[in-house]
Amino acid sequence: MSSQYKVEKNSNEISQEGKVKLTDLLSRINEEKKIERNRNFVLGVAAFSAATVFGIILTL
């Protein structure tokens, strides 16, 4: 849902300005990539930690 809001918000900004700046679009893409990379890293660490804890519990 948050991505839908961002798209609507960005489309309103673009229509108000009348022009699309390539540098703005590229910076938004790079920012979204950084956020997605961080989310994936956190989810990976959480999954690894859960698997490790589960393995330790099984060995006891």
N, CA, C and O atoms as CSV, one atom per row, in Angstrom:
chain,resi,resn,atom,element,x,y,z
A,1,MET,N,N,0.809,-1.190,0.000
A,1,MET,CA,C,0.000,0.000,0.000
A,1,MET,C,C,0.853,1.255,0.000
A,1,MET,O,O,0.482,2.253,-0.618
A,2,SER,N,N,1.978,1.223,0.675
A,2,SER,CA,C,2.813,2.414,0.732
A,2,SER,C,C,3.363,2.756,-0.643
A,2,SER,O,O,3.537,3.933,-0.959
A,3,SER,N,N,3.643,1.737,-1.479
A,3,SER,CA,C,4.159,2.023,-2.812
A,3,SER,C,C,3.098,2.683,-3.680
A,3,SER,O,O,3.421,3.509,-4.534
A,4,GLN,N,N,1.823,2.324,-3.467
A,4,GLN,CA,C,0.755,2.962,-4.222
A,4,GLN,C,C,0.658,4.436,-3.850
A,4,GLN,O,O,0.444,5.288,-4.712
A,5,TYR,N,N,0.815,4.727,-2.588
A,5,TYR,CA,C,0.756,6.117,-2.143
A,5,TYR,C,C,1.900,6.909,-2.757
A,5,TYR,O,O,1.710,8.041,-3.203
A,6,LYS,N,N,3.089,6.311,-2.779
A,6,LYS,CA,C,4.239,7.004,-3.346
A,6,LYS,C,C,4.018,7.298,-4.822
A,6,LYS,O,O,4.353,8.385,-5.295
A,7,VAL,N,N,3.459,6.343,-5.551
A,7,VAL,CA,C,3.225,6.546,-6.979
A,7,VAL,C,C,2.232,7.680,-7.185
A,7,VAL,O,O,2.442,8.545,-8.036
A,8,GLU,N,N,1.146,7.681,-6.407
A,8,GLU,CA,C,0.161,8.743,-6.541
A,8,GLU,C,C,0.767,10.094,-6.171
A,8,GLU,O,O,0.518,11.095,-6.843
A,9,LYS,N,N,1.548,10.120,-5.121
A,9,LYS,CA,C,2.171,11.360,-4.676
A,9,LYS,C,C,3.143,11.867,-5.735
A,9,LYS,O,O,3.149,13.055,-6.055
A,10,ASN,N,N,3.964,10.971,-6.279
A,10,ASN,CA,C,4.934,11.366,-7.288
A,10,ASN,C,C,4.257,11.817,-8.570
A,10,ASN,O,O,4.713,12.771,-9.200
A,11,SER,N,N,3.178,11.153,-8.972
A,11,SER,CA,C,2.493,11.549,-10.198
A,11,SER,C,C,1.878,12.938,-10.041
A,11,SER,O,O,1.831,13.708,-11.000
A,12,ASN,N,N,1.406,13.261,-8.836
A,12,ASN,CA,C,0.871,14.603,-8.607
A,12,ASN,C,C,1.975,15.649,-8.699
A,12,ASN,O,O,1.767,16.723,-9.264
A,13,GLU,N,N,3.139,15.344,-8.150
A,13,GLU,CA,C,4.251,16.282,-8.214
A,13,GLU,C,C,4.684,16.496,-9.653
A,13,GLU,O,O,4.973,17.623,-10.054
A,14,ILE,N,N,4.732,15.427,-10.431
A,14,ILE,CA,C,5.167,15.528,-11.819
A,14,ILE,C,C,4.162,16.340,-12.625
A,14,ILE,O,O,4.556,17.193,-13.420
A,15,SER,N,N,2.876,16.089,-12.434
A,15,SER,CA,C,1.869,16.813,-13.212
A,15,SER,C,C,1.857,18.301,-12.844
A,15,SER,O,O,1.548,19.139,-13.691
A,16,GLN,N,N,2.183,18.634,-11.613
A,16,GLN,CA,C,2.203,20.034,-11.214
A,16,GLN,C,C,3.389,20.754,-11.845
A,16,GLN,O,O,3.262,21.902,-12.272
A,17,GLU,N,N,4.538,20.091,-11.906
A,17,GLU,CA,C,5.719,20.719,-12.461
A,17,GLU,C,C,5.642,20.812,-13.977
A,17,GLU,O,O,6.099,21.797,-14.556
A,18,GLY,N,N,5.078,19.813,-14.623
A,18,GLY,CA,C,4.978,19.831,-16.069
A,18,GLY,C,C,6.173,19.208,-16.766
A,18,GLY,O,O,6.089,18.871,-17.947
A,19,LYS,N,N,7.276,19.050,-16.063
A,19,LYS,CA,C,8.474,18.456,-16.656
A,19,LYS,C,C,8.998,17.377,-15.720
A,19,LYS,O,O,8.813,17.437,-14.505
A,20,VAL,N,N,9.648,16.403,-16.311
A,20,VAL,CA,C,10.255,15.333,-15.525
A,20,VAL,C,C,11.767,15.470,-15.656
A,20,VAL,O,O,12.312,15.495,-16.760
A,21,LYS,N,N,12.421,15.556,-14.526
A,21,LYS,CA,C,13.876,15.670,-14.542
A,21,LYS,C,C,14.466,14.279,-14.390
A,21,LYS,O,O,14.118,13.538,-13.471
A,22,LEU,N,N,15.346,13.941,-15.286
A,22,LEU,CA,C,15.959,12.621,-15.279
A,22,LEU,C,C,16.769,12.390,-14.014
A,22,LEU,O,O,16.770,11.282,-13.478
A,23,THR,N,N,17.446,13.397,-13.536
A,23,THR,CA,C,18.258,13.248,-12.325
A,23,THR,C,C,17.388,12.959,-11.103
A,23,THR,O,O,17.782,12.197,-10.219
A,24,ASP,N,N,16.198,13.576,-11.058
A,24,ASP,CA,C,15.277,13.304,-9.954
A,24,ASP,C,C,14.805,11.863,-9.989
A,24,ASP,O,O,14.737,11.200,-8.953
A,25,LEU,N,N,14.475,11.374,-11.188
A,25,LEU,CA,C,14.022,9.997,-11.315
A,25,LEU,C,C,15.116,9.012,-10.931
A,25,LEU,O,O,14.859,8.028,-10.238
A,26,LEU,N,N,16.337,9.278,-11.385
A,26,LEU,CA,C,17.450,8.387,-11.059
A,26,LEU,C,C,17.748,8.393,-9.563
A,26,LEU,O,O,18.060,7.351,-8.988
A,27,SER,N,N,17.656,9.547,-8.939
A,27,SER,CA,C,17.916,9.610,-7.493
A,27,SER,C,C,16.834,8.867,-6.721
A,27,SER,O,O,17.126,8.226,-5.711
A,28,ARG,N,N,15.591,8.946,-7.180
A,28,ARG,CA,C,14.511,8.203,-6.529
A,28,ARG,C,C,14.714,6.706,-6.676
A,28,ARG,O,O,14.498,5.948,-5.731
A,29,ILE,N,N,15.131,6.279,-7.865
A,29,ILE,CA,C,15.382,4.858,-8.098
A,29,ILE,C,C,16.503,4.367,-7.193
A,29,ILE,O,O,16.387,3.303,-6.583
A,30,ASN,N,N,17.581,5.127,-7.100
A,30,ASN,CA,C,18.706,4.736,-6.250
A,30,ASN,C,C,18.306,4.695,-4.785
A,30,ASN,O,O,18.741,3.810,-4.049
A,31,GLU,N,N,17.488,5.635,-4.360
A,31,GLU,CA,C,17.019,5.654,-2.973
A,31,GLU,C,C,16.153,4.434,-2.674
A,31,GLU,O,O,16.286,3.819,-1.616
A,32,GLU,N,N,15.273,4.086,-3.598
A,32,GLU,CA,C,14.428,2.907,-3.426
A,32,GLU,C,C,15.257,1.631,-3.396
A,32,GLU,O,O,14.945,0.711,-2.640
A,33,LYS,N,N,16.307,1.564,-4.207
A,33,LYS,CA,C,17.190,0.390,-4.207
A,33,LYS,C,C,17.883,0.242,-2.859
A,33,LYS,O,O,17.999,-0.870,-2.343
A,34,LYS,N,N,18.341,1.344,-2.287
A,34,LYS,CA,C,19.000,1.295,-0.985
A,34,LYS,C,C,18.034,0.802,0.090
A,34,LYS,O,O,18.397,-0.024,0.928
A,35,ILE,N,N,16.815,1.308,0.060
A,35,ILE,CA,C,15.819,0.897,1.045
A,35,ILE,C,C,15.515,-0.586,0.894
A,35,ILE,O,O,15.439,-1.314,1.884
A,36,GLU,N,N,15.341,-1.032,-0.349
A,36,GLU,CA,C,15.039,-2.444,-0.602
A,36,GLU,C,C,16.204,-3.346,-0.185
A,36,GLU,O,O,15.981,-4.426,0.362
A,37,ARG,N,N,17.430,-2.919,-0.434
A,37,ARG,CA,C,18.613,-3.685,-0.040
A,37,ARG,C,C,18.678,-3.828,1.474
A,37,ARG,O,O,18.989,-4.903,1.987
A,38,ASN,N,N,18.387,-2.746,2.188
A,38,ASN,CA,C,18.395,-2.785,3.650
A,38,ASN,C,C,17.310,-3.708,4.187
A,38,ASN,O,O,17.538,-4.457,5.137
A,39,ARG,N,N,16.134,-3.653,3.576
A,39,ARG,CA,C,15.043,-4.538,4.005
A,39,ARG,C,C,15.420,-5.996,3.793
A,39,ARG,O,O,15.196,-6.835,4.665
A,40,ASN,N,N,15.990,-6.294,2.634
A,40,ASN,CA,C,16.382,-7.669,2.338
A,40,ASN,C,C,17.453,-8.158,3.305
A,40,ASN,O,O,17.426,-9.311,3.734
A,41,PHE,N,N,18.388,-7.289,3.644
A,41,PHE,CA,C,19.444,-7.658,4.581
A,41,PHE,C,C,18.860,-7.963,5.956
A,41,PHE,O,O,19.226,-8.958,6.582
A,42,VAL,N,N,17.963,-7.118,6.421
A,42,VAL,CA,C,17.345,-7.316,7.735
A,42,VAL,C,C,16.534,-8.608,7.747
A,42,VAL,O,O,16.604,-9.371,8.710
A,43,LEU,N,N,15.772,-8.861,6.697
A,43,LEU,CA,C,14.991,-10.094,6.629
A,43,LEU,C,C,15.900,-11.325,6.588
A,43,LEU,O,O,15.587,-12.345,7.202
A,44,GLY,N,N,17.005,-11.237,5.881
A,44,GLY,CA,C,17.953,-12.346,5.827
A,44,GLY,C,C,18.574,-12.634,7.181
A,44,GLY,O,O,18.695,-13.791,7.582
A,45,VAL,N,N,18.967,-11.584,7.882
A,45,VAL,CA,C,19.546,-11.746,9.216
A,45,VAL,C,C,18.516,-12.337,10.178
A,45,VAL,O,O,18.839,-13.201,10.994
A,46,ALA,N,N,17.278,-11.864,10.074
A,46,ALA,CA,C,16.224,-12.379,10.943
A,46,ALA,C,C,15.964,-13.861,10.660
A,46,ALA,O,O,15.786,-14.646,11.592
A,47,ALA,N,N,15.940,-14.242,9.396
A,47,ALA,CA,C,15.708,-15.646,9.044
A,47,ALA,C,C,16.870,-16.518,9.515
A,47,ALA,O,O,16.653,-17.609,10.044
A,48,PHE,N,N,18.090,-16.048,9.328
A,48,PHE,CA,C,19.258,-16.799,9.773
A,48,PHE,C,C,19.258,-16.949,11.294
A,48,PHE,O,O,19.565,-18.022,11.814
A,49,SER,N,N,18.916,-15.886,11.995
A,49,SER,CA,C,18.875,-15.942,13.455
A,49,SER,C,C,17.801,-16.912,13.942
A,49,SER,O,O,18.020,-17.677,14.882
A,50,ALA,N,N,16.655,-16.872,13.299
A,50,ALA,CA,C,15.575,-17.779,13.693
A,50,ALA,C,C,15.975,-19.229,13.458
A,50,ALA,O,O,15.702,-20.093,14.291
A,51,ALA,N,N,16.618,-19.498,12.329
A,51,ALA,CA,C,17.057,-20.861,12.023
A,51,ALA,C,C,18.121,-21.319,13.016
A,51,ALA,O,O,18.114,-22.471,13.449
A,52,THR,N,N,19.027,-20.425,13.375
A,52,THR,CA,C,20.078,-20.758,14.335
A,52,THR,C,C,19.484,-21.062,15.711
A,52,THR,O,O,19.854,-22.053,16.341
A,53,VAL,N,N,18.583,-20.229,16.168
A,53,VAL,CA,C,17.948,-20.448,17.475
A,53,VAL,C,C,17.162,-21.756,17.456
A,53,VAL,O,O,17.216,-22.531,18.410
A,54,PHE,N,N,16.445,-21.994,16.387
A,54,PHE,CA,C,15.677,-23.236,16.272
A,54,PHE,C,C,16.602,-24.452,16.289
A,54,PHE,O,O,16.286,-25.463,16.917
A,55,GLY,N,N,17.741,-24.360,15.605
A,55,GLY,CA,C,18.712,-25.450,15.602
A,55,GLY,C,C,19.305,-25.690,16.975
A,55,GLY,O,O,19.487,-26.837,17.385
A,56,ILE,N,N,19.607,-24.624,17.685
A,56,ILE,CA,C,20.150,-24.764,19.049
A,56,ILE,C,C,19.130,-25.415,19.972
A,56,ILE,O,O,19.472,-26.274,20.785
A,57,ILE,N,N,17.890,-25.004,19.841
A,57,ILE,CA,C,16.840,-25.601,20.677
A,57,ILE,C,C,16.684,-27.078,20.371
A,57,ILE,O,O,16.476,-27.871,21.289
A,58,LEU,N,N,16.777,-27.468,19.126
A,58,LEU,CA,C,16.643,-28.897,18.766
A,58,LEU,C,C,17.788,-29.733,19.293
A,58,LEU,O,O,17.605,-30.911,19.599
A,59,THR,N,N,18.968,-29.144,19.403
A,59,THR,CA,C,20.118,-29.924,19.881
A,59,THR,C,C,20.115,-30.098,21.394
A,59,THR,O,O,20.840,-30.946,21.914
A,60,LEU,N,N,19.328,-29.328,22.097
A,60,LEU,CA,C,19.296,-29.461,23.556
A,60,LEU,C,C,18.470,-30.601,24.010
A,60,LEU,O,O,18.350,-30.837,25.212
